[in-house]
Every structure is written in structure tokens, then in C-alpha cells.
Amino acid sequence: MFAKLGVPNGQMAMFTSLLYLPWVIKPLWSPFVDIIKTKRWWILSMQLFMAAAFIILTFTLPHPSPEQIASGSTSMGLFSFTLVMFILAAFASATHDIAADGFYMLALNQKTQSVFVGIRSTFYRLANVFGNGVIVWVAGILENRTGNIPLAWQVTVGGTAVLLALLSLYHLFAIPEPASDSARNYNQNSSFTVVLREFGRTFLTFFTKPGVLLAIVFMLLYRLPEAFLIKMCTPFLVAPVEAGGLGMATSQVGIAYGTIGVIALTVGGIVGGIWASVRGLKRSLWLMAASMTLPCLSFTYMAMFQPHSLMVISSCIAIEQFGYGFGFTAYMLYMMYFSEGEFKTAHYAICTAFMAMSMMIPGMFAGYIQEAVGYRGFFWMVIFCCAATLIVTALAAIKVDPEYGCKK
């Protein structure tokens, strides 16, 4: 959206990467999600809050002039209130993430989690594909029909708000109520001291776990290539050919990501989950880490040869989506493995905070690096970052229980 409204890549990548911040600092309040109310209550409350935030966004989205958009000189300052609303929605989303992760682990045992982790990671990625694919396709259609880019995106955001509101209302009735979903050590008579003590214990038990330093390094570096890549995928696809991009129309980007990409992602995620449940986490790590390099290779190829064929571009995106869907399964399973224990909901939230940090920090600088070295140089730099993924995988695999995740 910001790219189509004329915001330069550097500013766009910097400010949208900062939206990861709530996921980085969510361990500061994740114990309270574990202590106060139920996971189901938090899930529903945060969904309704996000729906309200997107409704407000619909009516407040700025309309830069066609001249600003055409020149690519739209300042991010024009979107100050938009960013504030996105930040509030991000805090609600991060809180929802804490509760949903805990709800998943409460409802399923370890073996069942291994089977469903591929499907779960697929739907996690489907959310990104919906944002980068389906929504973009809708916005592209509206751009063509109205000739007004800001209006097209305003209507698209409004449709997203309605969809989120309807899903929130549906979940009021559809989400189950497992007996294990209960507040920990909290009732009307609980003192604030008890709450703080439980809060402190969650952090202490996490950072005193055996192998915690290696686990943190793994969580920060496993997705390093993707962290750079994901920020420049869409700008690269829509950038003019003379600027090193592919010059695709907005609707074409939506088709490539929202159709071919969805199919490849779904297959990759499900295959990854089945593979991990049969082979276990330890024996799956190397192959899944290697598959994380596929996205880098496909985009480097497109940057080098700038293909015009939608079929060729869609095939490259399919390779990217399949590789990511398959490789990300190991990452999620590793976080669940390391979170096992008394405070697994809060500990998993801490793990996902490191995951968010691994995406936020590289993403903040991705746009400026791309502006400095061009798209070709940028994607070659991403290829070299794959070495970090392979090194941390080699180190982490040594410590993983060979039986973890195997379906017996």
C-alpha cells in the first residue's frame, strides 16, 4: 500500500518494520495473559479490538496527490495517524498471538502438535499471502476501475475491516472452551504481589533453561535471508523495469501471490508437517534449513534476468512459497520444543519475540540497502546471508532430542 502511494523504499521498509516492535516486546505482558482471564477471552477481545482499529483506518487513510505518487516522493509523515492505528492494531495482534499460541498448545498434546504444525504454519503464512496477494489483487482491480489509487486502497482496507469483524463475531460461537484453558493463580483475591512473582518466574525460568543462548541465536539468524527478502519482494515486483524491477501491475502481483503462491505454500506447509511428524525435528532440520534458501535463489534469478512472462514469475514465486512453507515448519517446531515446561505459553511468547526481532532489525535497513546497491546487488547479498541459516542449524541440531516431534 505504501509503495503504491509513492513512499520511497527506505522509509517504507523502516517504518513498516517498526510494526514488528509489539512482537519483540510482548514478553513484557505475556505472563499476564497466562495469569489473568482465559486464552479464549484474550483471543476474542483482541480480535474485536483489531476490527475496530481497521474501521477507524478506513475513514482516516490520507489521499496523497497524483503528482506525489507519480514522483515517489510521498513522505511517511503524511501517514502519522495511520501508523498510530497500525501500531495499536499491532499491539492487539501481538497479544492475540500470545493467547492463540497458548490455546494451541493447551488443546493438543506434543505428538498431535507435530502433525498440525505444518497446517498451522501454512495458515500463518496464508495470512501474509492474504495481505500480499488477495488484498493487493483487490486493490489493483479497484485502481484500474476507479483510476484513484488512494480511494482503491481505502475501499480495500474497509473490506478487510468488515471481514475481520465478521470473523470475530463468528469466533464468539465457534472457538471451543477446553477445560485446561484457565487463568493461572488468579482470582478476585489475588494480590498484585502474587501476579508480579509469577511474572518474574516466567522470565527467570526461560533465561535459565539449558542451551538458552544457542536457542536465541538460532531464533535470530535462522530466518535472516527471509527477513531481508520479504521487505523488498513486492516493491521489486511493481518497480519499473528500468529501475531493476519487473514492472508488474498491482493486480498481477495479487494473482501471482494470491493463487499460485497460496497453492505452493499450502503444499509446502502440509508436506513439512507430515515430514516432521515422521522424521522428527532433529532429522528434519537440515533439509528444512536448506529449503529456506529457495526463495533467495528464485528472486536472484528474477533480478538478474527480469522475466516478463507471468508464468515464469509465478513459477519463481511458487518455489519461494513452497520453500518457505516447508522450511518454516522446523522453526515453529523448534520454538515449541524449547518452550516445553511449566510456563510454555509465556515461554513460547518470548520465543516469538525473538522471531519478531529477527524480522524487524534486518527489515528496517532492507530498503536503504536496496536503494544503495540496486535490486541485483540486494538479492545477491541475501544469498550470502543463507550461510547464517546453515551455521545455526548445524549448531542447534546437536542439542535437539532425536525423538521430539516423531509420531509414534
C-alpha positions, -999 to 999 in steps of 0.1 A, spaced: 0 0 0 27 25 10 47 16 -22 17 23 -44 11 56 -26 46 68 -35 65 63 -3 103 56 -11 116 21 -3 139 32 25 112 50 45 86 23 37 108 -6 49 120 13 80 85 23 94 67 -9 84 95 -30 101 89 -10 133 54 -25 133 72 -57 145 80 -39 178 50 -52 197 60 -88 189 95 -80 201 84 -66 235 53 -88 241 71 -109 267 67 -78 290 30 -85 292 27 -121 281 28 -135 316 -4 -115 324 -21 -133 295 -11 -165 312 -22 -153 347 -53 -132 340 -85 -145 323 -86 -173 298 -68 -176 264 -102 -177 248 -112 -144 264 -80 -127 252 -84 -141 216 -119 -128 213 -112 -94 229 -82 -87 207 -100 -97 175 -128 -72 183 -102 -45 191 -84 -51 158 -117 -49 139 -124 -16 154 -89 -3 146 -93 -12 109 -127 5 108 -111 37 120 -82 33 95 -108 31 67 -121 66 74 -87 82 81 -64 70 53 -47 100 37 -50 107 -1 -17 120 -15 -19 138 -48 -13 120 -81 19 141 -85 33 129 -52 25 93 -61 40 95 -96 72 111 -83 76 86 -55 82 114 -30 53 109 -6 65 115 29 57 89 56 49 118 78 16 121 59 6 88 74 13 96 110 -22 88 123 -23 57 100 9 44 116 -5 51 151 -36 30 143 -14 3 128 7 3 160 -24 -1 182 -36 -29 160 -2 -45 162 -2 -44 200 -36 -61 199 -24 -86 173 7 -95 194 -15 -100 225 -38 -122 204 -7 -141 192 3 -149 228 -32 -162 236 -36 -182 204 -2 -199 208 -11 -209 243 -45 -221 233 -30 -243 205 -6 -259 230 -33 -265 256 -57 -281 232 -32 -306 216 -6 -329 230 30 -330 218 26 -356 191 -6 -340 177 12 -306 177 38 -321 154 12 -333 129 -7 -300 129 24 -277 130 26 -278 92 -10 -268 88 -7 -242 115 24 -227 98 5 -228 65 -23 -207 79 3 -183 95 18 -178 60 -17 -176 44 -23 -145 65 8 -129 49 -3 -142 14 -37 -126 20 -21 -93 27 5 -95 -1 -18 -114 -26 -55 -112 -22 -57 -77 -8 -33 -64 -34 -52 -81 -62 -85 -64 -50 -67 -31 -47 -53 -35 -82 -87 -42 -97 -101 -11 -79 -72 10 -91 -79 1 -127 -117 7 -123 -115 40 -104 -82 54 -116 -78 66 -79 -51 47 -61 -58 62 -25 -95 55 -29 -88 20 -41 -68 12 -10 -93 29 13 -121 7 0 -98 -24 3 -89 -16 39 -127 -11 46 -134 -45 32 -107 -60 53 -123 -44 84 -157 -59 76 -141 -93 71 -122 -91 104 -154 -80 122 -174 -109 108 -147 -134 117 -146 -120 153 -183 -125 157 -181 -160 143 -154 -169 168 -176 -158 196 -195 -190 190 -170 -213 172 -140 -213 194 -141 -242 219 -137 -240 256 -112 -267 268 -111 -274 305 -74 -268 306 -79 -232 295 -80 -214 328 -63 -184 345 -32 -193 364 -30 -184 401 -55 -156 396 -88 -149 413 -106 -119 428 -85 -121 459 -51 -125 443 -27 -98 454 -6 -78 430 25 -93 446 14 -128 435 9 -116 400 44 -99 399 60 -130 414 45 -152 387 56 -126 361 92 -127 373 93 -165 374 83 -168 338 114 -148 327 137 -164 352 128 -199 341 132 -191 304 166 -175 306 180 -202 329 170 -231 306 199 -252 294 211 -241 259 192 -208 260 220 -188 244 222 -212 214 184 -212 211 183 -174 210 210 -173 183 191 -198 163 158 -179 165 176 -147 155 195 -160 125 175 -189 110 153 -165 90 179 -138 83 177 -142 45 140 -141 45 140 -111 68 158 -90 42 139 -106 13 104 -102 24 106 -64 27 116 -60 -10 95 -87 -27 65 -66 -35 85 -33 -43 107 -54 -66 77 -69 -84 60 -35 -90 91 -14 -96 97 -2 -132 120 -24 -154 144 5 -159 148 7 -120 157 -30 -119 121 -43 -111 97 -64 -130 71 -37 -137 41 -58 -128 6 -43 -124 -9 -44 -89 -35 -70 -99 -8 -92 -114 11 -92 -81 -21 -102 -64 -27 -131 -89 9 -144 -85 9 -143 -47 -28 -149 -42 -32 -180 -64 -1 -198 -74 17 -188 -42 -12 -200 -20 -12 -234 -36 26 -238 -33 26 -225 3 -2 -249 13 16 -279 -2 49 -269 14 35 -264 49 15 -296 49 44 -316 35 66 -300 61 43 -310 89 39 -346 77 77 -349 72 85 -336 107 59 -359 123 76 -389 106 112 -379 109 111 -358 140 126 -323 144 162 -333 146 163 -353 114 142 -326 96 162 -295 105 189 -298 78 165 -303 49 142 -276 60 170 -252 66 182 -259 30 147 -252 17 148 -217 32 174 -208 5 150 -215 -23 132 -181 -20 166 -164 -23 176 -182 -54 143 -176 -72 143 -138 -66 180 -135 -75 172 -152 -108 143 -127 -115 166 -98 -106 193 -110 -130 170 -117 -160 139 -96 -153 114 -121 -169 82 -106 -185 62 -138 -185 36 -140 -157 40 -178 -158 78 -177 -152 73 -151 -124 45 -171 -108 67 -203 -110 95 -185 -92 71 -172 -65 57 -208 -62 93 -220 -55 97 -193 -29 64 -201 -12 69 -239 -12 105 -235 2 93 -211 29 63 -232 39 84 -263 42 114 -247 60 94 -226 84 78 -257 99 111 -266 116 114 -231 130 79 -233 147 85 -268 159 119 -257 174 102 -229 193 76 -253 207 104 -277 216 123 -251 235 91 -237 252 82 -270 269 78 -267 306 57 -250 333 52 -217 316 51 -229 280 26 -202 269 47 -173 282 80 -190 271 66 -195 236 57 -158 236 93 -150 244 105 -172 216 82 -154 191 95 -121 204 130 -132 193 114 -143 160 99 -108 155 132 -92 164 149 -114 137 125 -99 112 124 -63 124 160 -54 126 171 -66 91 138 -53 76 145 -18 90 176 -15 68 165 -36 38 151 -6 19 181 16 24 204 -13 13 184 -18 -18 185 19 -27 223 18 -23 231 -14 -43 200 -19 -65 178 -50 -67 205 -73 -81 231 -64 -55 204 -67 -28 193 -102 -37 229 -114 -40 236 -101 -5 206 -121 6 221 -152 -9 253 -148 12 231 -145 43 220 -181 38 253 -191 54 240 -179 87 209 -201 85 231 -232 78 256 -225 106 230 -220 133 211 -251 121 242 -272 124 247 -260 160 211 -263 171 206 -298 156 232 -312 180 211 -303 211 177 -314 199 161 -346 213 161 -371 184 126 -383 195 110 -349 197 81 -345 173 81 -381 160 46 -396 156 46 -430 173 
